[in-house]
Amino acid sequence: MDHPIKDNETETAKSAEFNGDTAVDNKRDIYVIGMHKDKDFLVEYEPYDHRQVEKPTSNFETLFHLLKGSLGSGILAMHNAFMHSGYVVGVVGVLVIAFIYTHCMHILVSSVYELCRRHRKPSLNYPTTAQLAFAAGPPPAKAASKYAGHVLNWLQVIYQAGTLCVYIVFIAKNLQEVVDAHVKNSVSLSVYMVAVVVPLTLILVFIRNLKALAPFSVAGNLITFIGFGIILYYIAAPDEGSDAWGLPPISTRNAVGTLDDMPLFFGMVLFALDAIGVVMPLENNMKTPRNFGGYFGVLNQAMSFIAVLYSAIAFCGYMKYGPNSKGSITLNLPQKEGLAQSVKVLLSAAMCVTFAVQAYVAVDILWNFYLKPRLAHSRHLRLWESLVRTAIVLVCFILAAAIPNLELFISLFGAFCLSSVGLIYPALVQTFTFWYIPGTMSRDHPKNWEGQTAKRSLMLFKNFLLIVFAFFGLVIGSYTSLKDIVDKYN
């Protein structure tokens, strides 16, 4: 098998530079197969042994962070997702999508490990991984490698913007319900959004260090778990005019939803399961990164718990509220009861902190990767950063005010962004990383695919199915969400 070397050396050096990562000597670029010189290079370099983390996390701490990264606002809308799918399709669908999503995280981690070995890097971030993987693939992928990381960055920015819009709508709607219970002829939802945007902007502009937000984050997590407990109490509590505790008969709920609503279910589940953005930072910061993967590793433990928890809460919530399930389960709670009102206020406060934390991802990408290098010599650098932070909040406010619908927002951004970032990109990264060589998680030097065509064909076929599945969900899910948005506001 012939593999070009000289023609790709210049592109290789360029493509390996992204977000501060610099390529090693071209003689070390092992993704150009057929180069048998320095054959012990990969054997000698073990990325895990070269990682120097100032404060590494234990397996338990990593598990906790991964759970916290997934347990966001999406879980509050899962009962609405089951309303679209039915409880049977809902439970099976959540478990299947969680399995596929977890597999994609596994193949991403293993691809990162292989690329670290080839390029003598102790760790890599997601955009750099994408760029190096594309550069290791066939000629069309090599040509697109310089754009791969940037496209990924912008998809993450779009997704984070959608998440921030969901938070703004969530906070405003819950506060409106609390005020409406005590004040007649309350103001419109957009007024509450304006009131919410002011403190969110101040928090994001003046608190620029995540360490300063840490105490608030801890308090927010505690509030969130208390809120979940109260929500479960209301799910089991009797309805108005009834003294019987428990859920309605299962026969009163749909086992299977309509086909037209399935794309909405797909997008909402992906939005709720989102953890792809924290997987690599968490694995890179572990004391024992070898324990992250594997059948009983941290990743499988966390995602198994999340899948079961989401299915259980969604099932109970749908059993309770049925066709009346709203975009957030807090909106289904009794409007005039003090305990229910306290949940809405507490979770809204927790979401303010979560908003600031989530916004840092968008700020980091837009400011540190793209704008700050261009404005490095400006005397008003701090002012420019404040304007960028303010602009992020205002753009999200405009979008939220234009489409103040939680479930459609969640479905749209889940289908469009997370299908790309969480399913398509990992499949492409693995495909291109191992396009010419199989690579292993052992210390054995990788061989080319000669004599292993069946194994290679299986990998390509599996990833082809993943990409088709994700692309179908992206197109149909985005189209259905946009169509429902247009229909709703026409």
C-alpha positions in Angstrom: 0.0 0.0 0.0 1.4 3.4 -1.0 1.1 6.3 1.4 2.3 9.8 0.5 4.8 11.3 2.8 6.5 14.3 1.2 3.3 15.8 -0.2 1.7 16.0 3.2 4.6 17.1 5.4 3.8 20.8 5.1 0.0 20.3 5.7 0.8 18.0 8.6 2.9 20.7 10.4 0.2 23.3 9.8 -2.7 21.1 10.8 -1.1 20.1 14.1 -1.1 23.7 15.3 -4.3 24.6 17.0 -5.1 26.2 20.2 -1.5 26.2 21.4 -0.6 22.7 20.3 2.4 22.4 18.1 3.3 19.4 16.0 6.3 17.3 16.7 9.0 16.8 14.2 7.6 15.5 10.9 9.7 12.4 11.3 7.6 11.6 14.3 4.2 11.9 12.5 3.4 8.2 12.6 0.0 8.6 11.0 1.9 8.5 7.7 2.1 4.8 7.5 4.8 2.8 5.7 7.5 4.6 7.7 9.3 1.9 9.5 12.2 4.0 10.8 12.2 4.8 14.5 9.8 1.8 14.9 9.9 1.9 18.7 8.7 5.5 18.9 5.1 4.6 20.0 6.3 1.9 22.4 8.5 4.3 24.2 5.9 7.1 24.7 3.0 6.5 27.2 0.8 9.6 27.4 -0.5 8.7 30.9 3.0 8.6 32.3 3.8 12.0 31.1 0.8 13.9 32.3 1.6 16.4 35.0 -1.6 17.6 36.7 -1.2 20.0 39.6 -4.3 18.8 41.4 -5.4 15.5 39.9 -8.9 14.1 40.7 -9.7 10.7 42.1 -12.0 8.2 40.5 -14.8 9.2 42.8 -14.3 13.0 42.2 -14.3 12.4 38.4 -17.5 10.4 38.7 -19.1 13.2 40.7 -18.0 15.8 38.2 -19.3 13.7 35.3 -22.7 13.3 37.0 -22.8 17.0 37.7 -22.0 17.8 34.1 -24.9 15.7 32.8 -27.6 16.5 35.5 -28.7 19.9 34.2 -31.9 21.5 33.1 -32.6 18.7 30.6 -33.7 16.3 33.3 -36.6 18.7 34.2 -37.9 18.3 30.6 -37.6 14.5 30.3 -41.3 13.9 31.2 -42.2 16.1 28.3 -40.0 14.0 26.0 -41.9 10.9 27.2 -45.2 12.7 26.3 -44.0 12.8 22.7 -42.6 9.2 22.6 -44.8 7.2 25.0 -43.5 5.5 28.1 -42.3 2.2 26.4 -40.5 3.9 23.5 -39.3 6.5 26.0 -37.6 4.1 28.4 -36.1 2.0 25.6 -35.1 5.1 23.6 -33.3 6.7 26.5 -31.4 3.5 27.2 -30.5 3.0 23.5 -29.5 6.6 22.9 -27.4 6.6 26.2 -25.7 3.4 25.0 -24.8 5.0 21.6 -23.7 8.2 23.2 -21.5 6.5 25.7 -19.9 4.4 23.0 -19.1 7.6 21.1 -17.4 9.0 24.2 -15.4 5.7 24.5 -14.2 5.8 20.9 -13.3 9.5 21.3 -11.2 8.8 24.4 -9.4 5.9 22.7 -8.7 8.0 19.6 -7.3 10.8 21.8 -5.0 8.3 23.4 -3.7 7.0 20.1 -3.1 10.5 18.8 -1.3 11.5 22.0 1.0 8.5 21.4 1.8 9.5 17.8 2.4 13.1 18.5 4.1 12.7 21.9 1.5 14.7 23.7 0.4 13.9 27.3 -3.1 15.2 26.5 -5.2 16.9 23.8 -8.3 19.0 23.8 -11.3 18.2 21.6 -10.7 20.7 18.7 -7.0 19.7 18.4 -8.0 16.1 18.5 -10.4 16.7 15.6 -7.8 18.5 13.6 -5.1 15.8 14.1 -7.5 13.0 13.4 -8.7 14.6 10.1 -5.0 15.1 9.1 -4.4 11.4 9.7 -7.2 10.3 7.3 -7.7 10.0 3.6 -6.9 13.0 1.3 -10.4 14.7 1.5 -10.1 14.6 5.3 -6.6 16.0 5.2 -7.9 18.9 3.1 -10.6 19.6 5.7 -8.3 19.2 8.7 -7.6 22.9 9.1 -11.3 23.6 9.5 -12.3 20.7 11.6 -11.4 22.2 15.0 -12.9 25.6 14.2 -16.2 24.0 13.1 -16.3 22.0 16.3 -15.6 25.2 18.3 -18.5 27.0 16.7 -20.9 24.1 17.1 -20.1 24.2 20.8 -20.7 27.9 20.9 -24.1 27.5 19.3 -25.0 24.7 21.7 -23.9 26.8 24.7 -25.9 29.7 23.4 -29.0 27.4 23.1 -28.4 26.2 26.7 -28.2 29.7 28.0 -31.4 30.6 26.2 -33.1 27.6 27.9 -31.8 28.9 31.3 -33.2 32.4 30.6 -36.6 31.1 29.6 -36.6 28.6 32.6 -35.9 31.3 35.2 -38.3 33.9 33.7 -41.2 31.4 33.4 -40.8 30.1 36.9 -40.6 33.5 38.4 -43.6 34.6 36.4 -45.6 31.7 37.8 -44.7 32.6 41.4 -45.6 36.3 41.0 -48.9 35.4 39.1 -50.0 33.4 42.1 -50.0 36.6 44.2 -50.5 39.4 41.8 -53.4 39.9 39.3 -52.7 41.1 35.8 -49.0 40.3 36.0 -46.6 41.6 33.4 -45.6 39.6 30.3 -42.9 37.0 30.1 -40.5 39.3 28.2 -40.5 41.7 31.1 -39.3 38.9 33.4 -36.6 38.1 30.9 -35.4 41.7 31.0 -35.3 41.5 34.7 -33.4 38.3 34.6 -30.8 39.4 32.1 -29.6 42.3 34.2 -28.2 40.2 37.1 -27.0 37.5 34.7 -25.0 40.1 32.8 -23.5 41.6 36.0 -22.5 38.1 37.3 -20.8 37.2 34.0 -19.0 40.6 33.6 -17.8 41.1 37.1 -17.1 37.5 38.2 -14.5 36.3 35.7 -12.8 33.7 37.8 -14.6 30.3 38.1 -12.9 29.8 41.5 -15.0 32.8 42.8 -18.1 31.0 41.7 -17.2 27.7 43.3 -19.0 28.4 46.7 -22.1 29.4 44.8 -21.8 26.3 42.6 -21.8 24.0 45.7 -24.8 25.8 47.1 -26.5 25.5 43.7 -25.9 21.8 43.6 -27.4 21.4 47.1 -30.4 23.4 46.1 -30.9 21.4 43.0 -31.0 18.1 44.9 -33.4 19.5 47.4 -35.6 20.7 44.5 -35.5 17.2 43.0 -36.6 15.7 46.3 -39.6 18.1 46.5 -40.5 17.4 42.9 -40.6 13.7 43.6 -42.9 14.4 46.5 -45.3 16.2 44.3 -45.2 13.4 41.7 -46.3 10.9 44.4 -48.7 13.3 46.1 -52.5 13.2 45.5 -54.0 15.5 42.9 -56.5 18.2 43.8 -59.8 16.7 45.0 -58.2 13.3 45.6 -56.8 11.7 48.7 -55.2 8.7 47.0 -51.4 8.8 46.9 -49.5 7.4 44.0 -49.6 7.6 40.2 -52.6 7.2 37.9 -53.1 3.8 36.2 -50.5 3.1 33.5 -53.4 2.3 31.1 -54.2 6.0 31.0 -50.9 6.9 29.3 -49.6 6.2 25.8 -47.1 3.4 25.5 -46.0 4.6 22.0 -46.2 8.1 20.7 -46.8 9.4 17.2 -44.1 9.1 14.6 -44.1 12.8 13.9 -43.1 13.6 17.5 -40.2 11.1 17.7 -37.6 13.7 16.4 -38.6 16.0 19.3 -38.0 13.1 21.7 -34.6 12.4 20.1 -33.4 16.0 20.4 -34.6 16.4 24.0 -32.9 13.2 25.2 -29.6 14.2 23.5 -29.8 17.7 25.1 -30.4 16.1 28.6 -27.6 13.5 28.2 -25.0 16.0 27.1 -21.6 15.3 28.7 -19.3 15.2 25.7 -17.8 18.6 26.5 -16.5 17.5 29.9 -15.3 14.0 29.1 -11.8 14.9 27.8 -11.1 17.6 30.4 -12.1 15.2 33.2 -10.1 12.3 31.8 -7.1 14.6 31.3 -7.2 15.6 35.0 -7.5 12.2 36.5 -5.0 10.7 38.9 -5.6 7.2 37.3 -6.9 7.9 33.7 -6.7 4.2 32.9 -9.8 3.8 35.1 -11.9 6.1 33.1 -12.7 3.7 30.3 -13.4 -0.1 30.5 -16.5 -2.0 31.2 -16.6 -0.9 34.8 -14.8 2.4 34.4 -15.9 5.8 35.6 -17.6 6.7 32.3 -19.8 3.6 32.2 -20.7 4.0 35.9 -21.7 7.6 35.4 -23.7 7.1 32.2 -25.5 4.0 33.5 -26.6 5.9 36.6 -27.7 8.8 34.5 -29.6 6.7 32.0 -31.5 4.9 34.7 -32.2 8.1 36.7 -33.5 10.0 33.6 -35.7 7.1 32.6 -37.2 6.7 36.1 -37.9 10.4 36.6 -39.2 10.8 33.1 -41.5 7.8 33.5 -42.9 8.9 36.8 -43.3 12.5 35.6 -45.2 11.4 32.5 -47.3 9.0 34.5 -48.3 11.8 36.8 -49.0 14.6 34.3 -49.6 12.7 31.0 -50.6 15.0 28.1 -50.3 18.0 30.4 -46.6 17.6 30.7 -44.9 21.0 30.2 -41.5 22.1 29.1 -40.2 21.9 32.7 -41.7 19.8 35.4 -41.6 22.7 37.8 -44.3 24.3 35.6 -46.6 21.4 36.4 -46.3 21.9 40.1 -49.3 23.6 41.9 -49.0 27.3 41.3 -50.4 28.5 44.6 -48.7 26.2 47.1 -45.9 27.7 49.1 -43.7 24.6 48.8 -44.1 24.4 45.0 -43.3 28.1 44.8 -40.2 27.7 46.9 -38.9 25.0 44.4 -39.4 27.3 41.5 -37.5 30.1 43.2 -34.7 27.9 44.5 -34.1 26.2 41.2 -34.2 29.6 39.4 -31.5 30.8 41.8 -29.5 27.7 41.1 -29.9 28.2 37.4 -28.4 31.7 37.7 -25.2 30.1 39.0 -25.3 27.4 36.3 -25.8 30.1 33.7 -22.6 31.8 34.7 -20.6 28.5 34.7 -22.0 27.4 31.3 -21.4 30.8 29.8 -17.7 30.5 30.5 -17.4 27.8 27.8 -18.7 30.3 25.1 -16.6 33.1 26.6 -13.5 30.9 26.6 -13.9 29.9 22.9 -14.9 33.3 21.5 -12.6 35.5 23.6 -9.5 33.4 24.3 -9.3 31.6 21.0 -10.5 34.1 18.5 -10.8 37.7 19.7 -8.2 38.2 22.4 -5.2 37.3 20.0 -6.5 40.0 17.6 -6.9 42.6 20.4 -3.8 41.7 22.4 -2.2 45.1 21.9 -5.3 47.1 22.7 -5.2 49.4 25.8 -8.8 48.6 26.5 -8.5 44.8 26.6 -10.6 44.4 29.7 -13.3 46.7 28.3 -13.5 44.6 25.1 -13.8 41.4 27.2 -16.7 42.9 29.2 -18.4 43.9 25.9 -18.0 40.3 24.6 -19.5 38.9 27.8 -22.4 41.3 27.7 -23.0 40.6 24.0 -23.3 36.9 24.7 -26.0 37.5 27.3 -27.9 39.9 25.1 -27.8 37.6 22.1 -29.2 34.8 24.2 -31.8 37.1 25.6 -33.0 38.1 22.1 -33.2 34.5 21.0 -35.1 33.5 24.2 -37.5 36.4 23.8 -38.2 35.5 20.2 -38.9 31.8 21.0 -39.9 31.5 24.7 -40.6 27.8 24.4 -38.5 25.4 26.5 -39.3 22.1 24.9 -38.7 23.4 21.3 -35.5 25.1 22.3 -34.2 22.0 24.0 -35.1 19.7 21.1 -33.7 22.1 18.4 -30.3 22.6 20.0 -30.1 18.9 21.1 -30.8 17.6 17.6 -28.6 20.1 15.7 -25.5 20.6 17.9 -25.3 17.4 20.0 -25.9 15.1 17.0 -22.8 16.8 15.5 -20.6 17.2 18.5 -21.5 14.1 20.4 -22.2 11.5 17.7 -20.9 12.5 14.2 -17.5 14.0 15.3 -16.5 11.1 17.5 -17.3 8.6 14.7 -15.3 10.7 12.2 -12.4 11.1 14.7 -12.1 7.3 15.2 -12.5 6.6 11.5 -9.7 9.0 10.4 -7.4 8.2 13.3 -7.4 4.6 12.5 -7.8 5.0 8.7 -4.3 3.5 7.9 -3.4 1.7 11.1 -5.5 -0.1 13.7 -3.8 1.2 16.8 -4.3 -0.4 20.2 -4.7 0.5 23.8 -1.7 -1.8 24.6 2.0 -1.0 24.3 2.3 -3.0 21.1 3.5 -1.0 18.1 0.5 -0.6 15.8 0.7 -2.4 12.5 -1.0 -1.5 9.2 -4.3 -3.0 8.3 -2.8 -5.7 6.2 -4.4 -9.0 7.2 -7.0 -7.3 9.3 -9.4 -6.1 6.6 -12.4 -7.7 8.4 -11.7 -5.7 11.5 -11.2 -2.5 9.6 -14.4 -3.1 7.6 -16.3 -3.7 10.8 -15.1 -0.4 12.3 -15.9 1.6 9.1 -19.4 0.0 8.8 -20.2 0.7 12.5 -19.1 4.3 12.2 -21.0 4.7 9.0 -24.2 3.6 10.8 -23.4 6.0 13.6 -23.0 8.9 11.2 -26.2 8.0 9.3 -28.2 7.7 12.5 -26.9 11.0 13.9 -27.3 12.8 10.6 -30.8 11.5 10.2 -31.6 12.7 13.8 -29.9 16.1 13.1 -31.8 16.8 9.9 -35.2 15.4 11.0 -35.0 16.7 14.6 -33.9 20.2 13.5 -36.5 20.4 10.8 -39.3 19.2 13.1 -38.3 21.6 15.9 -38.1 24.6 13.5 -41.4 23.6 11.9 -43.1 23.5 15.3 -41.6 26.8 16.2 -42.9 28.4 13.0 -46.3 26.8 13.4 -46.5 27.8 17.1 -45.7 31.5 16.5 -47.6 31.9 13.3 
